[in-house]
Amino acid sequence: MPVFRVSVLRCQPQDFAGLKKMMAESMAVLEPGIRGMRGLIHFYAGEDAATNSLANVSVWETLADAQQLDTYRPMLDLGREFVSKGATFERPIMNYATQWESAPDLR
């Protein structure tokens, strides 16, 4: 069963629009390297204006695969940029072992 990784960024309401824009722009920097990582199944970046938060949720074949992001330099560098603009990251980053899953019946 896959591992899913959840990284959450929180900010003040007045910083949300700018950080949301930065998150959208981060795809150009992060996605090419992430796409080539061993064990990647899916990667999502999302936003929740109601809680002034942004998140990255990714799905990996193994925990070791998910932990590649711990040392991915472009992501670490962007993290510092986000912090300089008012972001706070929840730590530690969470890597969840799957307990069960469900999907729509595609018959």
N, CA, C and O of each residue as an XYZ file, in Angstrom:
428
protein
N       0.851     -1.184      0.000
C       0.000      0.000      0.000
C       0.898      1.251      0.000
O       1.968      1.246      0.609
N       0.472      2.294     -0.668
C       1.306      3.488     -0.786
C       1.390      4.297      0.512
O       0.628      4.097      1.458
N       2.344      5.208      0.505
C       2.550      6.179      1.581
C       2.111      7.528      1.048
O       2.430      7.885     -0.086
N       1.366      8.292      1.874
C       1.052      9.636      1.426
C       1.668     10.642      2.372
O       1.645     10.484      3.593
N       2.223     11.688      1.767
C       2.985     12.721      2.469
C       2.160     14.003      2.460
O       1.602     14.387      1.432
N       2.087     14.661      3.616
C       1.281     15.868      3.746
C       2.145     16.973      4.357
O       2.663     16.834      5.465
N       2.287     18.053      3.627
C       3.004     19.231      4.112
C       2.023     20.403      4.098
O       1.428     20.713      3.065
N       1.861     21.053      5.258
C       0.878     22.128      5.400
C       1.586     23.431      5.747
O       2.448     23.476      6.624
N       1.203     24.486      5.043
C       1.695     25.846      5.256
C       0.515     26.673      5.739
O      -0.568     26.601      5.160
N       0.707     27.441      6.775
C      -0.338     28.348      7.269
C       0.196     29.770      7.231
O       1.404     30.002      7.281
N      -0.743     30.730      7.142
C      -0.336     32.126      7.086
C      -1.454     33.026      7.608
O      -2.569     32.578      7.872
N      -1.128     34.275      7.744
C      -2.113     35.279      8.124
C      -2.971     35.614      6.894
O      -2.506     35.508      5.760
N      -4.217     36.016      7.129
C      -5.103     36.312      5.988
C      -4.509     37.302      4.985
O      -4.692     37.147      3.777
N      -3.808     38.306      5.475
C      -3.250     39.316      4.573
C      -2.106     38.779      3.709
O      -1.747     39.405      2.712
N      -1.528     37.630      4.075
C      -0.436     37.040      3.307
C      -0.907     35.960      2.331
O      -0.145     35.526      1.467
N      -2.159     35.528      2.472
C      -2.629     34.361      1.727
C      -2.542     34.550      0.205
O      -2.037     33.665     -0.486
N      -3.009     35.653     -0.317
C      -3.026     35.844     -1.778
C      -1.616     35.768     -2.367
O      -1.409     35.139     -3.405
N      -0.667     36.396     -1.719
C       0.705     36.364     -2.218
C       1.316     34.979     -2.154
O       2.013     34.562     -3.080
N       1.060     34.259     -1.065
C       1.598     32.916     -0.922
C       0.910     31.936     -1.872
O       1.540     31.012     -2.386
N      -0.380     32.145     -2.099
C      -1.111     31.322     -3.065
C      -0.494     31.487     -4.459
O      -0.330     30.509     -5.190
N      -0.160     32.704     -4.814
C       0.475     32.974     -6.112
C       1.853     32.301     -6.178
O       2.215     31.709     -7.195
N       2.609     32.398     -5.089
C       3.915     31.739     -5.050
C       3.770     30.222     -5.226
O       4.566     29.591     -5.922
N       2.749     29.650     -4.588
C       2.527     28.205     -4.704
C       2.246     27.826     -6.158
O       2.784     26.841     -6.663
N       1.408     28.607     -6.822
C       1.109     28.327     -8.227
C       2.382     28.415     -9.078
O       2.603     27.586     -9.961
N       3.197     29.402     -8.811
C       4.431     29.590     -9.573
C       5.475     28.525     -9.253
O       6.367     28.269    -10.062
N       5.372     27.907     -8.085
C       6.367     26.912     -7.679
C       6.341     25.669     -8.567
O       7.326     24.935     -8.639
N       5.238     25.437     -9.227
C       5.136     24.252    -10.083
C       6.249     24.231    -11.130
O       6.834     23.179    -11.390
N       6.542     25.369    -11.726
C       7.565     25.436    -12.774
C       8.939     25.022    -12.244
O       9.743     24.446    -12.977
N       9.202     25.314    -10.984
C      10.497     25.007    -10.384
C      10.536     23.575     -9.855
O      11.531     22.873    -10.036
N       9.467     23.145     -9.208
C       9.467     21.871     -8.488
C       9.077     20.664     -9.334
O       9.670     19.593     -9.206
N       8.099     20.835    -10.182
C       7.477     19.702    -10.867
C       8.437     18.879    -11.728
O       8.350     17.651    -11.695
N       9.336     19.480    -12.491
C      10.222     18.642    -13.314
C      11.049     17.651    -12.481
O      11.194     16.494    -12.875
N      11.581     18.079    -11.359
C      12.374     17.193    -10.517
C      11.528     16.173     -9.789
O      11.910     15.009     -9.666
N      10.370     16.614     -9.304
C       9.484     15.692     -8.585
C       8.999     14.594     -9.520
O       8.957     13.424     -9.140
N       8.639     14.962    -10.725
C       8.119     13.987    -11.691
C       9.095     12.835    -11.904
O       8.672     11.701    -12.126
N      10.385     13.113    -11.839
C      11.386     12.081    -12.078
C      11.793     11.285    -10.855
O      12.645     10.402    -10.959
N      11.217     11.567     -9.705
C      11.619     10.870     -8.483
C      11.101      9.437     -8.443
O      10.000      9.128     -8.900
N      11.932      8.592     -7.884
C      11.601      7.172     -7.711
C      10.333      7.031     -6.863
O      10.214      7.652     -5.807
N       9.404      6.226     -7.324
C       8.243      5.862     -6.522
C       7.091      6.842     -6.504
O       6.106      6.606     -5.804
N       7.173      7.935     -7.248
C       6.073      8.908     -7.256
C       4.836      8.305     -7.910
O       4.914      7.726     -8.994
N       3.705      8.445     -7.246
C       2.424      8.030     -7.815
C       1.619      9.264     -8.209
O       1.131      9.345     -9.337
N       1.473     10.221     -7.302
C       0.768     11.490     -7.581
C       1.332     12.575     -6.682
O       1.854     12.296     -5.602
N       1.223     13.814     -7.140
C       1.605     14.978     -6.331
C       0.548     16.048     -6.546
O       0.196     16.362     -7.683
N       0.046     16.605     -5.459
C      -0.973     17.646     -5.528
C      -0.520     18.847     -4.701
O       0.082     18.688     -3.640
N      -0.810     20.033     -5.188
C      -0.651     21.261     -4.411
C      -2.036     21.885     -4.330
O      -2.740     21.973     -5.336
N      -2.431     22.323     -3.128
C      -3.779     22.860     -2.974
C      -3.830     24.026     -2.015
O      -2.853     24.361     -1.346
N      -4.990     24.627     -1.971
C      -5.201     25.828     -1.161
C      -6.539     25.745     -0.442
O      -7.476     25.107     -0.922
N      -6.617     26.391      0.703
C      -7.869     26.504      1.446
C      -7.943     27.917      2.009
O      -7.355     28.212      3.049
N      -8.668     28.784      1.315
C      -8.779     30.178      1.735
C      -9.481     30.309      3.089
O      -9.212     31.254      3.831
N     -10.367     29.383      3.415
C     -11.096     29.459      4.684
C     -10.164     29.304      5.877
O     -10.443     29.834      6.953
N      -9.050     28.577      5.696
C      -8.107     28.383      6.799
C      -6.758     29.047      6.545
O      -5.811     28.848      7.306
N      -6.670     29.841      5.467
C      -5.416     30.502      5.104
C      -4.266     29.498      5.098
O      -3.227     29.705      5.724
N      -4.487     28.412      4.375
C      -3.459     27.385      4.333
C      -3.276     26.863      2.911
O      -4.179     26.920      2.077
N      -2.092     26.362      2.675
C      -1.721     25.722      1.420
C      -1.131     24.364      1.791
O      -0.556     24.210      2.868
N      -1.269     23.395      0.915
C      -0.754     22.069      1.233
C      -0.199     21.388     -0.004
O      -0.644     21.620     -1.127
N       0.783     20.545      0.240
C       1.261     19.595     -0.747
C       0.918     18.216     -0.217
O       1.254     17.875      0.917
N       0.252     17.431     -1.036
C      -0.071     16.046     -0.687
C       0.457     15.187     -1.821
O       0.111     15.387     -2.985
N       1.293     14.237     -1.470
C       1.851     13.375     -2.505
C       1.703     11.925     -2.089
O       1.624     11.600     -0.904
N       1.668     11.065     -3.089
C       1.476      9.637     -2.877
C       2.683      8.921     -3.470
O       3.075      9.173     -4.609
N       3.267      8.019     -2.672
C       4.523      7.365     -3.022
C       4.420      5.867     -2.806
O       3.582      5.400     -2.035
N       5.263      5.123     -3.481
C       5.275      3.673     -3.327
C       5.773      3.252     -1.947
O       5.248      2.298     -1.373
N       6.786      3.952     -1.397
C       7.362      3.583     -0.099
C       7.674      4.834      0.717
O       7.689      5.945      0.186
N       7.922      4.643      2.003
C       8.331      5.750      2.864
C       9.646      6.346      2.390
O       9.796      7.568      2.354
N      10.589      5.507      2.031
C      11.875      6.014      1.536
C      11.681      6.887      0.298
O      12.360      7.901      0.137
N      10.764      6.496     -0.568
C      10.471      7.311     -1.752
C       9.933      8.673     -1.338
O      10.382      9.696     -1.853
N       8.979      8.700     -0.414
C       8.392      9.963      0.052
C       9.449     10.862      0.677
O       9.412     12.082      0.512
N      10.380     10.264      1.388
C      11.393     11.043      2.100
C      12.428     11.681      1.183
O      13.273     12.446      1.648
N      12.376     11.378     -0.110
C      13.257     12.068     -1.056
C      13.022     13.575     -1.004
O      13.942     14.359     -1.236
N      11.788     13.976     -0.699
C      11.469     15.410     -0.650
C      12.152     16.110      0.518
O      12.287     17.334      0.506
N      12.584     15.356      1.528
C      13.278     15.954      2.674
C      14.573     16.633      2.263
O      15.030     17.561      2.931
N      15.165     16.175      1.168
C      16.458     16.714      0.735
C      16.412     17.313     -0.668
O      17.453     17.609     -1.254
N      15.224     17.489     -1.200
C      15.079     18.054     -2.548
C      15.363     19.550     -2.477
O      14.529     20.327     -2.012
N      16.535     19.945     -2.937
C      17.033     21.313     -2.772
C      16.068     22.391     -3.280
O      15.860     23.371     -2.565
N      15.467     22.270     -4.473
C      14.553     23.326     -4.900
C      13.383     23.529     -3.921
O      12.941     24.660     -3.717
N      12.888     22.454     -3.323
C      11.788     22.580     -2.379
C      12.269     23.244     -1.083
O      11.565     24.084     -0.522
N      13.443     22.879     -0.615
C      13.995     23.489      0.597
C      14.225     24.986      0.392
O      13.921     25.797      1.266
N      14.764     25.339     -0.768
C      15.009     26.755     -1.070
C      13.701     27.540     -1.137
O      13.611     28.642     -0.596
N      12.694     26.982     -1.795
C      11.395     27.659     -1.867
C      10.747     27.765     -0.490
O      10.079     28.754     -0.190
N      10.942     26.758      0.337
C      10.405     26.813      1.697
C      10.912     28.032      2.440
O      10.144     28.701      3.132
N      12.186     28.327      2.307
C      12.757     29.518      2.958
C      12.128     30.792      2.408
O      11.879     31.738      3.156
N      11.871     30.819      1.098
C      11.208     31.981      0.490
C       9.802     32.170      1.060
O       9.402     33.289      1.382
N       9.060     31.076      1.181
C       7.712     31.151      1.741
C       7.750     31.690      3.170
O       6.933     32.536      3.534
N       8.687     31.210      3.976
C       8.811     31.674      5.361
C       9.122     33.164      5.390
O       8.596     33.891      6.233
N       9.970     33.622      4.480
C      10.326     35.050      4.456
C       9.124     35.929      4.097
O       9.132     37.132      4.357
N       8.092     35.327      3.498
C       6.877     36.060      3.118
C       5.727     35.834      4.106
O       4.587     36.205      3.826
N       6.025     35.225      5.261
C       5.013     35.104      6.302
C       4.442     33.725      6.533
O       3.547     33.567      7.363
N       4.932     32.719      5.824
C       4.399     31.360      5.975
C       4.981     30.680      7.211
O       6.109     30.952      7.622
N       4.187     29.801      7.783
C       4.630     28.909      8.853
C       4.299     27.495      8.411
O       3.159     27.204      8.049
N       5.277     26.628      8.440
C       5.059     25.240      8.055
C       4.811     24.387      9.289
O       5.493     24.537     10.303
N       3.839     23.498      9.202
C       3.635     22.529     10.272
C       4.771     21.523     10.207
O       5.094     21.002      9.139
N       5.363     21.259     11.342
C       6.460     20.304     11.433
C       6.183     19.338     12.553
O       5.591     19.729     13.559
N       6.581     18.104     12.424
C       7.263     17.547     11.268
C       6.307     17.327     10.103
O       5.091     17.288     10.285
N       6.865     17.183      8.912
C       6.059     16.791      7.761
C       5.571     15.371      8.018
O       6.308     14.529      8.531
N       4.326     15.122      7.655
C       3.706     13.836      7.962
C       3.781     12.892      6.770
O       3.471     13.266      5.639
N       4.195     11.671      7.044
C       4.240     10.594      6.049
C       3.369      9.470      6.587
O       3.720      8.820      7.572
N       2.243      9.245      5.944
C       1.254      8.298      6.441
C       1.310      6.976      5.698
O       1.322      6.936      4.468
N       1.344      5.890      6.469
C       1.153      4.562      5.892
C      -0.342      4.403      5.629
O      -1.166      4.818      6.444
N      -0.687      3.814      4.510
C      -2.087      3.618      4.158
C      -2.702      2.534      5.036
O      -2.126      1.458      5.197
N      -3.867      2.819      5.600
C      -4.627      1.809      6.341
C      -5.666      1.152      5.453
O      -5.864     -0.061      5.515
N      -6.328      1.946      4.630
C      -7.299      1.411      3.672
C      -7.519      2.456      2.606
O      -7.098      3.604      2.750
N      -8.177      2.059      1.538
C      -8.453      2.980      0.454
C      -9.793      2.637     -0.192
O     -10.326      1.540     -0.024
N     -10.312      3.599     -0.928
C     -11.563      3.411     -1.648
C     -11.476      4.189     -2.949
O     -10.771      5.193     -3.039
N     -12.185      3.725     -3.936
C     -12.232      4.398     -5.232
C     -13.603      4.141     -5.837
O     -14.273      3.174     -5.475
N     -14.021      4.998     -6.752
C     -15.318      4.757     -7.373
C     -15.302      3.467     -8.193
O     -14.276      3.066     -8.741
N     -16.444      2.849     -8.256
C     -16.593      1.643     -9.059
C     -16.630      2.054    -10.524
O     -17.565      2.727    -10.958
N     -15.642      1.663    -11.267
C     -15.510      2.092    -12.671
C     -16.024      1.060    -13.656
O     -15.647      1.080    -14.828
N     -16.867      0.171    -13.204
C     -17.396     -0.853    -14.115
C     -18.314     -0.293    -15.137
O     -18.836     -1.035    -15.971
